[in-house]
């Protein structure tokens, strides 16, 4: 069985070669299938997305080698346990449940696991891309690529979904839920599997999604058949009731107001003591959300990584301003799916912002909900392009 004694360098071993070959072969098949079913999606772009993700995975591995990454703890803790079912519970332990067969049965090394979970992150980004692509039609913006293609090349999403940990599987779960909801009458199993992944890792996030779906459906007066509308609403209420107990247990709270949870407050306080940035625990809600979405900016001075991220955050801030103005103007024309996405983005961001004790943690957490923002931005941009054509 492979073991890891340190992270001072990447040691090439045969299992890494096998994982790379498996990923390449599987991805070649998967890309072919998608391109064959969706005419608007090009194979060369999906491989470009794959290449960007792989490059940023290498960057993350170098970054992790210079610091004590949580991924090392995930690997070692999973390797030391003989009973697989001990990991089957909601929260951080579930990452051990996902990892255990690969580590203890297949004997994969630390870096092989990093590559495998990184591929889960790539699949998540790909499903989010497909979700936006099938719901928004845009004109090319640069070199034959539309804004849909360009936003998914932004590095933050790839960087923080490329390691062994919660980031990639929960992003995959969210992507499957979003992709399934896009054509909910044909993708029930996709929704259920994605929802289960999210629930097992972060119950309060699937709780936010259920609430968002109910609100989005309630505010939608057209575009959904009444039968589907009431069916989704009733299922949402049922799931709300069913999951609420698990959320209370997870947060150790007696109220569905998670901000009152002593567990989450303690977690945020502990994360705020980390050395990875500005303490945001005591910010008000508005400034905490702004920080969660758009900082660090150049004035925050978080070193080379923070400076690089600031460029992307500035782009996202400009995109947000545009989407907000355009979205307010055209809100009455947005269908139920986009309205659901608005509330998922807002409620999900709010919940994660509560436990992002410092700016460094926020940089990682926000990647989970930025794809929903990309959908909303592209939708807003589509209205601008339509008005330009008419003008």
C-alpha atoms as one frame of an Amber mdcrd trajectory, in Angstrom:
protein
   0.000   0.000   0.000   1.316   3.437  -0.906   2.163   5.789   1.933   3.158
   9.443   2.122   5.774  10.733   4.516   5.914  14.346   3.331   4.917  16.822
   0.664   8.290  18.350  -0.241   8.078  17.070  -3.795   5.973  15.101  -6.237
   7.206  11.537  -6.512   6.372   9.832  -9.801   5.060   6.321  -9.312   3.276
   3.852 -11.554  -0.148   4.464 -10.020   0.144   8.115 -11.074   0.853   6.985
 -14.639  -2.138   4.608 -14.529  -4.448   7.325 -13.207  -3.337   9.765 -15.904
  -3.910   7.149 -18.620  -7.312   6.251 -17.196  -8.359   9.908 -16.999  -7.224
  10.590 -20.578  -9.020   7.539 -21.972 -12.210   8.170 -20.035 -12.193  11.857
 -20.922 -11.700  11.087 -24.617 -14.777   8.863 -24.530 -16.813  11.330 -22.441
 -15.965  14.308 -24.654 -16.932  12.319 -27.760 -20.279  11.394 -26.244 -21.067
  14.987 -25.258 -20.020  16.393 -28.629 -22.196  13.807 -30.343 -25.268  14.734
 -28.314 -24.919  18.523 -28.053 -24.200  20.188 -31.369 -23.318  23.575 -29.810
 -20.464  22.093 -27.752 -17.095  21.651 -29.434 -14.588  18.932 -28.589 -11.593
  21.247 -28.858 -13.046  23.592 -26.236 -13.676  20.737 -23.793 -10.060  19.666
 -24.231  -8.971  23.279 -23.748 -10.941  23.296 -20.498  -9.248  20.032 -19.551
  -5.788  21.460 -20.303  -6.425  24.599 -18.231  -7.655  22.482 -15.334  -4.642
  20.143 -15.546  -2.169  23.062 -15.615  -3.815  24.628 -12.576  -3.815  21.234
 -10.860  -0.042  21.155 -11.252   0.078  24.693  -9.865  -2.009  23.624  -6.873
   0.254  20.649  -6.209   3.264  22.959  -6.139   1.338  25.321  -3.863   0.385
  22.432  -1.543   3.979  21.186  -1.476   5.052  24.504   0.039   2.453  24.436
   2.810   0.676  21.893   4.974  -2.329  21.145   2.804  -5.507  19.647   4.282
  -5.339  17.071   1.499  -2.451  15.350   3.297  -4.591  14.939   6.419  -7.472
  13.560   4.357  -5.144  10.990   2.817  -3.412   9.901   6.016  -6.612   9.760
   8.082  -8.319   7.605   5.455  -5.323   5.297   5.095  -5.252   4.593   8.829
  -8.850   3.304   9.042  -9.766  -0.301   8.179 -13.559  -0.019   8.330 -14.953
   1.836   5.305 -18.376   2.436   6.882 -16.880   4.451   9.736 -16.642   7.328
   7.270 -20.284   7.185   6.180 -21.653  10.273   7.888 -22.381  13.848   6.917
 -19.574  16.391   7.008 -15.834  16.205   6.517 -15.673  12.472   7.229 -17.564
  11.701   4.034 -14.455  12.633   2.023 -12.851   9.628   3.704 -15.781   7.498
   2.541 -15.226   8.626  -1.062 -11.470   8.101  -0.810 -11.289   4.838   1.132
 -11.730   2.321  -1.753  -9.120   4.061  -3.890  -6.588   4.317  -1.056  -7.142
   1.076   0.844  -8.268  -1.268  -1.936  -6.483   0.077  -5.010  -3.514   1.400
  -3.027  -3.390   4.772  -4.750  -0.730   7.181  -3.566  -1.341  10.727  -2.364
  -0.611  12.357  -5.705  -2.679   9.812  -7.604  -5.600  10.730  -5.344  -4.960
  14.399  -5.984  -5.226  13.777  -9.722  -8.376  11.683  -9.336 -10.176  14.308
  -7.224  -8.933  16.990  -9.583 -10.703  15.161 -12.394 -13.896  15.217 -10.315
 -13.429  18.987 -10.253 -12.999  19.094 -14.023 -16.197  17.091 -14.514 -18.003
  19.546 -12.242 -16.836  22.517 -14.298 -17.766  20.714 -17.507 -21.309  20.004
 -16.273 -21.700  23.630 -15.174 -20.507  24.718 -18.619 -23.025  22.422 -20.324
 -25.746  23.774 -18.049 -25.030  27.379 -19.044 -24.549  26.460 -22.706 -27.976
  24.840 -23.017 -29.753  27.766 -21.335 -28.019  30.811 -22.852 -27.284  31.636
 -26.475 -24.581  34.257 -27.038 -22.661  35.689 -29.959 -18.889  35.072 -30.120
 -16.853  37.576 -28.118 -13.262  36.598 -28.848 -11.597  34.182 -31.268 -14.858
  32.366 -31.926 -15.571  31.887 -28.201 -18.649  33.268 -26.467 -18.685  34.661
 -22.934 -19.922  31.239 -21.776 -16.641  29.649 -22.848 -14.498  32.521 -21.564
 -15.857  32.678 -17.995 -15.180  28.986 -17.438 -11.512  29.518 -18.271 -11.091
  31.844 -15.268  -8.507  30.169 -13.011  -9.986  30.434  -9.498 -12.660  27.809
 -10.171 -10.075  25.344 -11.516  -7.413  26.004  -8.884  -9.616  25.346  -5.844
 -11.286  22.249  -7.310  -8.096  20.371  -8.072  -7.205  18.545  -4.877  -8.195
  15.782  -2.486 -10.767  17.389  -0.211 -14.298  18.765  -0.059 -13.913  21.266
  -2.890 -14.101  19.003  -5.932 -16.823  16.514  -4.843 -19.184  19.182  -3.526
 -18.638  21.201  -6.699 -19.491  18.069  -8.695 -22.620  17.570  -6.610 -23.713
  21.168  -7.160 -22.986  20.876 -10.881 -25.088  17.718 -11.212 -27.964  19.357
  -9.330 -27.762  22.473 -11.522 -27.466  20.423 -14.715 -30.340  18.196 -13.651
 -32.636  21.079 -12.730 -32.021  22.571 -16.165 -34.109  19.721 -17.653 -35.635
  18.372 -14.458 -38.272  16.218 -16.124 -35.549  14.143 -17.843 -32.760  14.170
 -15.241 -34.267  13.072 -11.950 -31.452  10.605 -11.188 -28.837  13.295 -11.911
 -30.515  15.621  -9.426 -30.772  12.902  -6.777 -27.146  11.789  -7.089 -25.829
  15.351  -7.062 -28.079  16.270  -4.158 -26.866  13.260  -2.164 -23.240  14.299
  -2.675 -23.933  17.844  -1.490 -26.037  16.640   1.422 -23.398  14.225   2.696
 -20.653  16.854   2.581 -22.564  19.992   3.626 -26.226  19.414   4.634 -26.908
  23.121   5.085 -25.995  23.779   1.436 -28.544  21.301   0.053 -30.957  22.936
   2.470 -30.226  26.293   0.788 -30.800  24.732  -2.643 -34.177  23.317  -1.630
 -35.281  26.687  -0.230 -34.041  28.388  -3.411 -35.992  26.012  -5.637 -39.165
  26.593  -3.632 -38.765  30.388  -3.755 -37.870  30.379  -7.448 -40.885  28.253
  -8.339 -43.177  30.361  -6.155 -42.072  33.549  -7.937 -42.453  32.067 -11.423
 -45.787  32.671 -13.146 -44.971  31.304 -16.604 -42.631  28.929 -18.406 -43.433
  25.901 -16.211 -46.544  23.764 -16.540 -48.788  24.085 -13.460 -48.510  20.333
 -12.807 -44.686  20.463 -12.792 -44.705  23.663 -10.788 -46.811  22.245  -7.971
 -44.998  18.907  -8.085 -41.604  20.614  -7.647 -42.978  22.878  -4.937 -44.483
  19.961  -2.981 -41.292  17.893  -3.307 -39.262  20.904  -2.124 -41.461  21.291
   0.946 -41.182  17.570   1.693 -37.384  17.628   1.372 -37.262  20.811   3.449
 -39.037  18.996   6.266 -37.022  15.787   5.847 -33.582  17.416   5.743 -34.157
  20.128   8.343 -33.513  17.656  11.168 -30.148  16.668   9.695 -29.203  20.326
   9.272 -29.999  21.013  12.925 -27.954  17.961  13.932 -25.038  18.976  11.707
 -24.947  22.546  13.050 -25.908  21.482  16.601 -28.540  24.206  16.659 -32.181
  24.257  17.758 -33.077  26.794  15.073 -33.035  26.735  11.270 -31.288  30.097
  11.471 -27.783  28.692  10.939 -26.187  32.006  11.921 -27.152  31.138  15.499
 -25.274  27.834  15.400 -22.500  27.727  17.995 -20.736  25.009  15.969 -20.551
  27.110  12.817 -19.604  30.188  14.831 -16.789  28.251  16.493 -15.668  26.915
  13.115 -15.580  30.436  11.672 -13.635  31.641  14.700 -11.052  28.868  14.309
 -10.711  29.538  10.586 -10.273  33.223  11.345  -7.138  32.384  13.335  -5.489
  30.898  10.257  -2.659  32.768   8.623  -4.263  32.880   5.196  -5.656  36.384
   5.193  -7.875  39.107   6.607 -10.277  38.207   9.419 -13.827  38.731   8.084
 -15.769  37.123  10.928 -17.042  40.393  12.415 -18.068  42.056   9.145 -21.724
  42.915   8.565 -23.686  40.789   6.092 -23.310  43.110   3.090 -19.570  43.627
   3.493 -19.048  39.952   4.300 -20.747  38.965   1.031 -18.767  41.565  -0.907
 -15.569  40.197   0.627 -16.624  36.617  -0.047 -17.293  37.312  -3.730 -14.767
  39.956  -4.751 -11.790  40.067  -2.430  -8.858  40.003  -2.306  -8.430  43.103
  -4.421  -5.087  44.738  -5.061  -5.191  46.786  -1.823  -5.469  43.673   0.394
  -1.832  42.670  -0.053  -2.025  38.877   0.342   1.197  38.126  -1.494   1.679
  36.775  -4.993  -1.393  34.493  -4.923  -3.632  37.287  -3.680  -2.286  39.668
  -6.326  -3.024  37.170  -9.112  -6.515  36.456  -7.756  -7.204  40.209  -7.602
  -7.245  40.406 -11.410 -10.003  37.806 -11.616 -11.934  39.399  -8.750 -11.859
  42.773 -10.489 -13.268  41.134 -13.629 -15.999  39.441 -11.560 -16.830  42.725
  -9.816 -17.345  44.425 -13.179 -19.418  41.458 -14.371 -21.521  41.624 -11.205
 -22.282  45.313 -11.689 -23.365  44.677 -15.266 -25.469  41.626 -14.348 -27.147
  43.476 -11.470 -28.189  46.454 -13.609 -29.267  44.325 -16.571 -30.953  41.774
 -14.337 -33.099  44.392 -12.612 -34.190  45.753 -15.997 -35.119  42.346 -17.416
 -36.182  40.437 -14.264 -39.766  40.028 -15.450 -38.503  38.066 -18.478 -36.364
  35.603 -16.510 -37.836  32.125 -16.260 -38.005  29.945 -13.174 -34.637  28.289
 -13.720 -32.723  31.570 -13.689 -34.664  32.787 -10.671 -33.788  29.571  -8.836
 -30.128  30.163  -9.782 -30.296  33.681  -8.300 -31.446  32.369  -4.936 -29.008
  29.443  -4.934 -26.182  31.910  -5.558 -27.353  34.305  -2.830 -28.350  31.794
  -0.135 -25.417  29.466  -0.777 -22.951  32.350  -0.676 -24.551  33.669   2.502
 -24.244  30.319   4.265 -20.626  29.737   3.256 -19.700  33.317   4.087 -20.799
  32.625   7.676 -18.060  30.005   8.102 -15.367  31.700   6.024 -13.457  33.013
   8.993 -10.838  34.769   6.887 -10.219  35.933   3.362  -8.052  32.934   2.502
 -10.887  30.517   3.286 -13.361  32.694   1.362 -11.158  32.436  -1.741 -11.633
  28.659  -1.679 -15.277  28.523  -0.643 -16.677  30.944  -3.208 -15.603  28.724
  -6.127 -18.549  26.480  -5.261 -21.138  29.114  -6.214 -19.421  31.252  -8.840
 -20.720  29.011 -11.696 -24.248  30.111 -10.763 -23.056  33.699 -11.057 -21.561
  32.894 -14.482 -24.998  31.642 -15.577 -26.653  34.859 -14.400 -24.017  37.062
 -16.026 -24.325  35.246 -19.355 -28.113  35.538 -19.198 -27.857  39.283 -18.570
 -25.357  39.603 -21.429 -27.734  37.785 -23.777 -30.338  40.516 -23.250 -27.755
  43.192 -23.992 -26.754  41.441 -27.225 -30.406  41.036 -28.230 -31.055  44.743
 -27.696 -27.936  45.628 -29.690 -29.104  43.484 -32.633 -32.576  45.039 -32.541
 -31.050  48.525 -32.349
